[in-house]
Amino acid sequence: MSRFELCLRGAAALLLLVALPAGAQSFRVQCPTSTITHPDPANAGVNNVLQPAYNGPTQYTQTATTYAVPTTGTVNGAIKCQQISGGDGYATMADGTQTFMFSFGPLSGLANIASGAADGHFSANAGTEPPSVFNVVYAGVGGNGTALPGDPATTDGAAGGATYAPGNGGSATPSFTYNGAIGLIPDADCVAGNAAALATVPPSPLPCPNLPANGLSGHVDPRQIMDVGVMNGNIPAPLMAFDEDDEFFLTLTNVGMIMRPDLFEQHTVHFHGYPNASAFYDGVPDASVAINIGGSFTYYYLAPDAGTYFWHCHITPPEHLQMGMVGQLYVRPRQDRVPSGGALYTYLGYQNGIGEPTATPVTDLRTACNPSVDILCSATMPATVNTAAQGTYPAGHPNVGHNYMYAYNDGDGSTQYDVEYPIQMHGFDPNFHFVGMTFNPEAFVDMKDKYFLLNGRSYPDTVSAGPQQTVSSDGRAHYSQPMNTIINIPAGGKALLRLVNLSVSEYHTLASIGIRMHVIGWNAKLLRDQQGHNTDYYANSITLGGGESLDVILDTCQNRVNFDNCTGTNATTGLAATPMPTGTYFLYTPNLDELSNDAENFGGMMSEIHVN
């Protein structure tokens, strides 16, 4: 037996022992249907399915004997949940080289993440789900109730070298359509115990008094967690997307690293630059907790400020970031939920305690922005009153019927867009990754990226439709790089690029030819001064250092007059708003050494913009 096979079998045995303790279960998942902030009194799972319209700040009722509870009819936001694994995997570079990674993988929203969508539609490729989707037990294909090793690629019929068909890596219609929590099953012991207690005369006390009627208490089948989570790493790590006022429950399960059984690596989740509810959930092990192999931990977040953020593991960050444990997240603004026809300036005033409506007269101090006393205000009122109003996207639009979407609570429509694309700039040093796989000391001082990536891929893979798969050392195909970077924009419309640089060692530059870059936000803050004047700017290229984010709008309307359509004539210049010619444009780095795939030219950080 080879050294590799010995290591693989030994690690698998160790992980199974850790995942199946004799007296208790270490893997769990959490996604409540009701909380104090987002109550569902009947616990029926219906109050947190859709985002309620924003009609003013949440109101609270305080009594002498209870804590403050939201007033019925004024609750904003909802509950969102996601489950991820921490382990290892492989990715395929554009020159065909397979690269070993320390990586996070999806354990919820698998069908959405694997869709490889390139149409910029609302929440494309995100694994974040409401409780009504997350808390659904997987029925399996043919009702077998079991997720298979390598899923969703295995169930989809993907195989190494298979020709891609729209929707997945192997067949014309994906067979795997499940977006709930992998491994979630009823707690059979609690169900049986409660039933036995109720059967006695008189009934005995319930051993599990808080067990819901469906038996789902966070109990999971560890075999399914291991089957799907092991060697299923993604680059980028699973995308997270939720809304202001949401409560977000994120469960990280550490499944261990098959290729490095000598490493008992802990993992954490750190939301970089994010205003956390508590340092306990910050993911920095000095002030928080770290998750051991065979364990699960549920992070809890509130969503107070819209913007583009990112997340990563905070255990030895230079190593784990270089090895691939990096992903994106973004928070959508309350302004998206303003009722159609509502004046954006007025509703931003509601957030900031200005002219509150009669139904919700009490200001929410968590959202109020007063620049004279708080220079970190995230939603300053525009300098002048305006008539910008909420609307819905028309027929034929990728987001038809949906409210207009905005990058920030701007109050004037200046950050409105038609389609959005999260783009993660990153790089891999193949020597560092090889050393990381082969039990050798890692030379951090010599770290030098040779593969330059957009959403985990180099050109021409950046413009390959659908998920990219890699056959890993377990002999199965995995959707290792699900997100392409094809940017489709309706003619005359706008695309929001949520750009982050997660490189450990490099500054990265991106340029656009023919379509100006409208920079509207930096590091999850709207570019606006304390007097309400927009400080946005236009450029042909942007440069980001590691740990920075930018919100950039590509506008395909020349001489735009109205924020929500490409019509009208500019009263000052006399120029009419005109859609740009349809066709293919390019998004690329002007750094020539980053337009390569290691020693192979004509690759690297480049993608296509399709104006349709």
C-alpha positions in Angstrom: 0.0 0.0 0.0 1.3 3.4 -1.0 2.2 6.2 1.6 -0.7 8.2 0.1 -3.2 5.4 0.6 -2.0 4.8 4.2 -2.4 8.5 5.0 -5.8 8.7 3.3 -7.2 5.7 5.1 -5.7 6.7 8.4 -7.1 10.2 8.2 -10.6 8.9 7.1 -10.6 6.5 10.1 -9.6 9.3 12.5 -12.2 11.7 11.2 -14.9 9.1 11.5 -13.9 8.4 15.0 -14.1 12.1 15.8 -17.4 12.6 13.9 -19.1 9.7 15.7 -18.5 10.0 19.5 -20.0 7.4 21.7 -22.1 9.5 24.0 -22.8 12.7 22.2 -22.8 14.4 18.8 -20.2 17.0 17.9 -21.7 18.0 14.5 -24.8 20.1 14.7 -26.5 22.9 12.8 -28.7 25.8 13.9 -31.4 27.7 12.0 -34.3 28.9 14.2 -37.6 29.8 12.7 -38.3 32.4 15.4 -36.2 34.7 17.6 -36.9 37.7 19.8 -36.0 40.1 17.0 -37.9 38.1 14.3 -40.7 36.4 16.1 -42.9 33.7 14.7 -45.2 33.0 17.7 -46.8 29.9 16.2 -43.4 28.6 15.2 -44.9 27.8 11.9 -42.0 28.9 9.8 -44.0 31.4 7.8 -42.9 34.8 9.2 -39.3 34.6 8.1 -39.7 33.4 4.5 -39.8 36.7 2.6 -38.4 40.1 3.4 -41.1 42.5 4.6 -41.3 45.9 2.9 -39.5 48.7 4.7 -42.1 51.2 6.0 -40.1 52.7 8.8 -38.0 51.7 11.8 -39.0 48.6 13.9 -41.0 49.5 16.9 -40.6 47.8 20.3 -43.0 47.2 23.2 -41.5 47.1 26.7 -43.3 45.8 29.7 -42.3 45.6 33.3 -41.9 41.9 33.3 -40.4 41.1 29.8 -37.7 42.3 27.5 -38.5 44.6 24.6 -40.2 42.8 21.8 -41.0 44.0 18.2 -44.4 45.4 17.7 -46.4 43.3 15.3 -46.4 44.7 11.7 -43.2 46.8 12.2 -40.6 44.0 12.0 -37.9 44.6 9.5 -35.6 41.9 8.0 -35.8 38.2 8.5 -33.8 35.1 9.5 -31.1 33.7 7.1 -29.0 30.6 7.6 -26.0 28.9 6.0 -23.8 25.9 6.6 -20.2 25.5 5.4 -17.4 22.9 5.9 -13.7 23.6 6.7 -11.3 21.1 5.1 -9.3 20.7 1.9 -9.8 20.1 -1.8 -8.3 20.7 -5.2 -8.8 23.4 -7.9 -7.9 23.3 -11.5 -5.9 26.2 -12.9 -6.4 27.4 -16.5 -3.2 25.6 -17.7 -4.6 22.3 -16.4 -2.6 22.1 -13.2 -4.4 20.8 -10.2 -3.7 22.8 -7.1 -4.2 21.6 -3.5 -6.1 23.9 -1.2 -7.1 24.4 2.4 -10.7 25.4 1.8 -14.2 26.0 2.8 -17.0 24.1 1.0 -20.8 24.4 0.9 -23.1 22.4 3.1 -26.2 24.4 2.3 -27.5 26.1 -0.9 -25.6 23.5 -2.9 -27.8 23.7 -6.0 -27.7 27.5 -6.0 -23.9 27.6 -5.6 -23.4 24.9 -8.3 -25.6 26.7 -10.8 -22.7 28.7 -12.0 -25.2 31.5 -12.9 -23.9 34.3 -15.1 -27.0 36.5 -15.5 -26.4 38.7 -12.5 -29.8 37.9 -11.0 -30.8 38.5 -7.4 -28.6 36.4 -5.0 -27.1 34.3 -7.8 -24.7 31.7 -6.5 -25.3 32.4 -2.8 -25.7 29.6 -0.3 -27.7 31.8 2.2 -31.2 30.5 2.8 -34.3 31.3 4.8 -35.4 28.7 7.5 -38.2 27.4 5.2 -35.5 26.2 2.7 -32.7 25.5 5.1 -34.7 23.3 7.5 -35.8 20.8 4.8 -34.6 17.3 5.1 -33.0 16.0 1.9 -35.1 13.4 0.2 -32.3 12.3 -2.1 -32.7 11.1 -5.7 -35.4 8.5 -5.9 -36.2 9.0 -2.2 -33.1 7.4 -0.9 -32.7 10.3 1.6 -28.9 10.3 1.4 -26.4 12.8 0.0 -23.6 11.1 -1.9 -19.8 11.7 -1.7 -19.0 14.5 -4.1 -22.5 15.9 -4.3 -23.9 17.9 -6.0 -21.5 16.9 -8.8 -22.0 13.1 -8.3 -25.8 13.3 -8.4 -25.6 15.6 -11.4 -23.6 13.0 -13.3 -20.5 15.1 -13.6 -17.3 13.2 -14.4 -13.8 14.2 -15.2 -13.5 15.5 -18.7 -17.3 15.6 -19.3 -18.6 18.3 -21.6 -20.3 21.0 -19.8 -24.1 21.4 -20.4 -26.0 24.4 -19.0 -26.9 23.9 -15.4 -24.1 21.6 -14.2 -21.0 19.7 -15.1 -22.4 16.6 -16.8 -26.0 16.6 -17.8 -28.5 18.9 -19.5 -30.8 19.1 -16.5 -29.3 19.0 -13.0 -30.5 16.2 -10.8 -29.4 17.8 -7.6 -31.8 20.6 -6.7 -31.5 20.6 -2.9 -30.6 23.9 -1.1 -31.2 22.8 2.5 -28.8 21.8 5.2 -26.8 18.7 4.4 -27.1 16.1 7.0 -30.1 17.6 8.8 -32.4 14.8 10.1 -35.0 14.4 12.9 -33.5 13.5 16.3 -34.8 10.0 16.5 -33.8 9.5 20.1 -35.7 12.6 21.2 -38.7 11.7 19.0 -38.9 8.2 20.5 -38.3 9.5 24.0 -41.0 12.1 23.9 -43.4 9.5 22.4 -42.7 7.1 25.2 -43.1 9.7 27.8 -46.5 10.7 26.5 -47.6 7.1 26.3 -47.3 6.5 30.1 -50.2 7.0 32.4 -50.0 9.6 33.7 -47.6 11.1 31.0 -44.0 11.5 32.1 -42.0 14.7 31.7 -40.7 15.0 28.2 -36.9 14.3 27.8 -36.8 16.8 25.0 -39.4 19.4 25.9 -38.4 21.9 23.2 -38.4 19.5 20.3 -40.4 20.9 17.4 -43.2 18.7 15.9 -41.0 17.9 12.9 -38.3 16.5 15.2 -35.6 18.9 13.8 -33.5 20.2 16.6 -30.1 20.7 14.8 -29.3 17.0 14.9 -27.4 15.9 11.8 -26.3 12.6 10.2 -22.4 13.0 10.4 -22.0 10.5 7.6 -23.7 12.8 5.1 -21.6 15.8 6.4 -18.4 13.8 5.9 -19.5 12.4 2.5 -20.3 15.9 1.1 -17.8 18.0 3.1 -14.6 16.1 2.6 -12.4 17.2 -0.3 -15.2 19.5 -1.4 -13.5 22.8 -1.0 -14.5 25.8 -3.2 -12.5 28.8 -4.4 -13.9 31.3 -3.8 -15.4 30.0 -0.5 -19.2 29.9 -0.5 -20.8 33.3 -1.2 -23.0 34.8 1.6 -25.7 37.4 0.8 -28.3 38.8 3.2 -30.1 42.1 4.0 -29.9 44.9 6.5 -31.9 44.0 9.6 -31.5 40.3 9.1 -30.2 37.9 11.7 -27.7 35.5 10.1 -26.9 32.1 11.5 -23.7 30.6 10.0 -22.6 27.1 11.0 -19.0 26.0 10.4 -18.2 22.3 10.6 -14.6 21.3 10.6 -14.3 18.0 8.6 -10.5 17.8 8.7 -8.0 17.7 5.9 -7.6 14.3 4.2 -4.4 15.2 2.4 -2.8 16.5 5.6 -3.7 14.1 8.4 -0.8 15.3 10.4 -2.4 18.7 10.8 -5.1 19.0 13.5 -6.0 22.4 12.0 -8.6 24.5 13.7 -10.7 26.8 11.5 -12.7 30.0 12.1 -14.8 32.5 10.2 -13.8 36.1 10.3 -16.0 38.8 8.7 -13.3 41.3 7.7 -14.2 44.9 8.5 -17.7 43.9 9.6 -19.5 45.4 12.6 -20.1 42.2 14.6 -22.7 41.8 17.3 -20.0 40.5 19.7 -16.3 39.8 19.6 -17.2 36.2 20.5 -18.3 35.8 16.9 -15.4 37.7 15.3 -13.4 34.6 14.4 -10.1 35.9 15.7 -9.1 33.0 18.0 -7.5 35.3 20.6 -10.9 36.9 21.4 -13.3 34.3 20.0 -13.3 30.5 19.6 -11.7 28.1 17.1 -13.4 25.0 15.8 -11.6 21.7 16.2 -11.8 18.8 13.8 -15.1 17.0 14.3 -16.8 20.0 15.8 -19.4 22.5 14.7 -20.0 26.1 15.8 -22.8 28.5 14.8 -21.9 32.1 14.4 -24.5 34.8 14.9 -24.6 38.1 13.1 -26.8 41.1 12.8 -26.8 43.0 9.5 -26.6 46.7 10.4 -24.7 48.3 7.4 -25.0 47.6 3.7 -21.9 47.1 1.6 -19.4 44.7 0.2 -17.4 42.7 2.7 -15.4 39.5 2.6 -14.5 36.7 5.0 -11.7 34.3 5.7 -10.2 31.9 8.2 -8.3 33.6 11.0 -6.0 30.7 11.9 -2.5 31.6 10.7 -4.1 34.0 8.2 -1.1 34.3 5.7 -1.1 30.5 5.2 -4.8 29.9 5.2 -5.6 32.8 2.9 -2.9 31.9 0.5 -4.2 28.3 0.5 -7.7 29.4 -0.4 -9.8 29.9 2.7 -11.3 33.2 1.5 -14.8 34.2 0.3 -17.1 37.1 -0.2 -20.2 38.4 1.5 -22.4 41.4 0.9 -25.3 43.1 2.7 -28.1 44.5 0.7 -29.6 47.9 1.9 -33.0 48.6 3.3 -33.6 50.8 0.3 -34.2 47.7 -1.8 -37.3 47.1 0.3 -38.9 50.5 0.0 -42.4 50.0 -1.5 -42.7 50.7 -5.2 -43.4 54.4 -5.8 -41.9 55.4 -2.4 -39.6 58.5 -2.4 -36.1 57.3 -1.6 -35.2 60.6 0.2 -38.2 60.3 2.5 -37.5 56.6 3.4 -33.8 57.3 4.1 -35.1 60.0 6.4 -37.1 57.3 8.2 -33.9 55.4 8.9 -32.2 58.5 10.2 -35.0 59.7 12.5 -36.3 62.4 10.2 -40.0 62.8 9.7 -41.0 59.3 11.0 -44.4 58.0 9.8 -47.3 57.9 12.2 -47.3 54.1 12.3 -43.7 53.9 13.3 -42.9 57.1 15.2 -40.0 55.9 17.4 -36.5 56.2 15.8 -34.3 53.1 15.7 -31.0 54.4 17.1 -29.2 51.5 15.5 -29.9 53.0 12.0 -30.1 56.8 12.8 -27.3 58.8 11.2 -26.3 62.2 12.5 -23.1 63.3 10.9 -22.6 66.2 13.4 -22.0 63.6 16.1 -21.0 60.5 14.2 -18.4 60.7 11.5 -18.9 57.0 10.8 -22.5 57.5 9.6 -23.2 54.9 6.9 -26.3 56.6 5.4 -25.9 60.3 5.3 -28.8 62.2 3.8 -28.2 63.6 0.3 -27.3 67.3 0.2 -30.4 68.3 -1.6 -34.0 67.0 -1.6 -34.8 65.0 -4.8 -37.7 63.1 -6.4 -36.0 59.7 -7.0 -38.6 57.0 -6.4 -38.6 53.2 -6.0 -39.7 51.2 -9.0 -39.7 47.6 -10.4 -37.7 46.1 -13.2 -39.7 45.7 -16.5 -40.5 42.6 -18.5 -37.5 41.1 -20.2 -35.2 42.2 -17.4 -33.1 39.5 -15.5 -34.8 40.7 -12.3 -38.2 41.3 -13.8 -40.9 42.3 -11.2 -38.3 42.8 -8.5 -37.8 46.1 -6.8 -35.0 48.3 -8.0 -31.8 47.3 -6.3 -29.1 49.6 -4.8 -25.6 49.2 -3.4 -26.3 51.5 -0.5 -29.1 53.5 1.2 -28.3 56.6 -1.0 -31.7 58.5 -0.9 -31.2 59.7 -4.5 -30.9 56.5 -6.6 -27.2 57.1 -7.4 -26.2 53.5 -6.5 -29.1 51.8 -8.4 -28.1 48.9 -10.7 -29.6 46.3 -12.9 -27.4 43.2 -12.3 -24.7 42.5 -9.8 -21.5 40.4 -9.9 -19.3 39.6 -6.9 -15.7 39.4 -8.1 -12.9 38.1 -5.9 -9.3 39.0 -6.9 -6.9 36.4 -5.5 -3.7 34.6 -6.4 -2.0 31.2 -5.8 1.7 30.5 -5.4 1.9 26.9 -6.8 5.2 26.2 -5.0 3.6 27.2 -1.6 0.6 25.0 -2.3 2.8 22.0 -3.3 4.9 22.4 -0.2 1.6 22.7 1.8 0.5 19.3 0.5 3.8 17.5 0.9 4.6 17.9 4.6 7.4 20.4 4.1 8.1 23.7 5.8 6.4 26.6 4.1 8.7 29.5 3.1 6.5 32.6 3.7 9.2 35.0 2.7 9.4 33.4 -0.8 5.7 33.5 -1.4 5.0 34.8 -4.9 1.7 34.3 -6.8 2.0 32.7 -10.2 -1.7 32.1 -10.9 -3.9 35.3 -10.9 -7.5 34.6 -10.3 -10.9 36.2 -10.7 -13.4 34.1 -8.7 -11.0 31.3 -8.4 -10.3 31.1 -12.2 -7.8 32.5 -14.7 -8.6 33.3 -18.3 -10.0 31.6 -20.4 -11.7 29.7 -17.6 -13.2 32.9 -16.3 -15.5 33.0 -19.3 -16.4 29.3 -19.3 -20.1 28.8 -18.5 -21.3 27.0 -15.4 -19.3 25.4 -12.6 -15.8 24.2 -13.1 -15.0 20.7 -11.7 -11.9 19.0 -10.5 -11.4 15.2 -10.0 -9.8 15.1 -6.5 -7.8 12.4 -4.8 -11.0 10.6 -3.7 -11.6 9.8 -7.4 -14.7 11.9 -7.6 -15.5 15.1 -9.5 -16.2 18.1 -7.3 -17.5 21.5 -8.3 -14.3 23.2 -7.1 -14.8 26.6 -8.8 -18.5 27.3 -9.3 -18.4 31.0 -10.2 -17.4 32.3 -13.6 -16.8 36.0 -14.2 -18.9 36.6 -17.3 -20.6 40.0 -16.9 -23.9 40.3 -18.8 -25.4 43.8 -18.9 -28.7 44.7 -20.5 -28.1 47.4 -23.2 -28.4 50.8 -21.5 -28.3 49.2 -18.0 -25.9 49.1 -15.1 -23.8 46.3 -13.5 -22.6 46.5 -10.0 -19.2 44.9 -9.5 -18.6 44.0 -5.9 -14.8 43.8 -6.0 -12.5 42.5 -3.3 -8.8 41.8 -3.2 -8.0 38.8 -1.0 -4.4 38.3 -2.1 -1.8 37.9 0.7 1.1 39.3 -1.3 -0.1 41.4 -4.2 -1.8 44.7 -5.2 -4.2 44.1 -8.0 -5.5 46.4 -10.8 -8.5 45.9 -13.0 -9.3 48.0 -16.1 -12.3 48.3 -18.4 -12.0 49.3 -22.0 -15.0 51.2 -23.5 -17.1 51.3 -20.3 -16.1 53.7 -17.6 -15.9 52.5 -14.0 -18.1 54.5 -11.7 -16.7 54.0 -8.2 -19.5 54.5 -5.6 -18.2 52.7 -2.4 -15.0 51.8 -0.7 -14.6 49.2 2.1 -18.4 48.9 2.6 -19.0 52.7 2.9 -20.9 54.9 0.5 -18.6 57.6 -1.0 -20.4 60.6 0.5 -19.2 63.4 2.8 -20.7 64.5 6.0 -22.6 67.3 4.2 -24.3 64.8 1.9 -22.3 65.5 -1.2 -21.4 62.4 -3.2 -17.7 61.8 -3.6 -18.0 59.1 -6.2 -15.7 59.2 -9.1 -15.1 57.8 -12.6 -12.0 55.9 -13.7 -10.7 53.5 -16.4 -9.0 51.3 -13.8 -9.0 50.6 -10.1 -6.2 49.3 -7.8 -6.9 47.4 -4.6 -4.5 46.2 -1.9 -5.1 43.0 0.0 -8.0 43.4 2.4 -9.8 46.2 0.5 -13.2 46.3 -1.3 -14.7 48.6 -3.9 -18.2 48.9 -5.3 -18.0 49.8 -9.0 -20.9 50.4 -11.5 -20.4 49.8 -15.2 -22.9 52.0 -16.9 -23.8 51.2 -20.5 -25.9 54.3 -21.0 -24.0 57.3 -22.5 -25.1 60.7 -21.3 -27.4 59.2 -18.7 -30.1 61.6 -17.4 -32.3 59.3 -15.3 -31.0 56.9 -12.7 -33.4 54.1 -13.7 -33.6 54.3 -17.5 -31.6 55.3 -20.5 -33.9 58.0 -21.9 -34.1 61.8 -21.9 -31.9 64.7 -22.9 -29.5 66.5 -20.7 -30.8 70.1 -20.1 -27.3 71.5 -19.9 -25.4 69.8 -22.7 -28.4 69.0 -25.0 -27.1 65.4 -25.4 -29.5 62.6 -25.5 -29.1 59.5 -23.3 -28.1 56.6 -25.6 -27.4 52.9 -24.9 -23.9 51.8 -25.8 -23.4 49.5 -28.8 -24.0 45.8 -27.9 -21.1 43.5 -28.1 -18.2 42.2 -26.1 -15.9 44.4 -23.9 -13.1 43.3 -21.6 -12.3 43.5 -17.9 -8.6 42.8 -17.3 -5.5 43.7 -15.4 -3.0 46.0 -17.2 -0.2 44.3 -15.2 1.3 42.1 -17.9 2.9 39.6 -15.5 -0.6 38.9 -14.1 -2.0 38.1 -17.6 -0.5 34.6 -17.4 -1.1 31.2 -16.0 2.2 30.5 -14.3 4.6 30.0 -17.3 1.7 30.2 -19.9 0.9 33.5 -21.5 -2.6 34.8 -22.4 -4.3 34.0 -19.2 -4.6 35.5 -15.7 -6.9 38.2 -14.6 -9.1 38.8 -17.6 -12.8 38.4 -18.3 -15.5 39.5 -20.7 -18.4 42.0 -20.5 -21.3 41.2 -22.7 -23.7 44.1 -23.5 -26.8 42.5 -24.7 
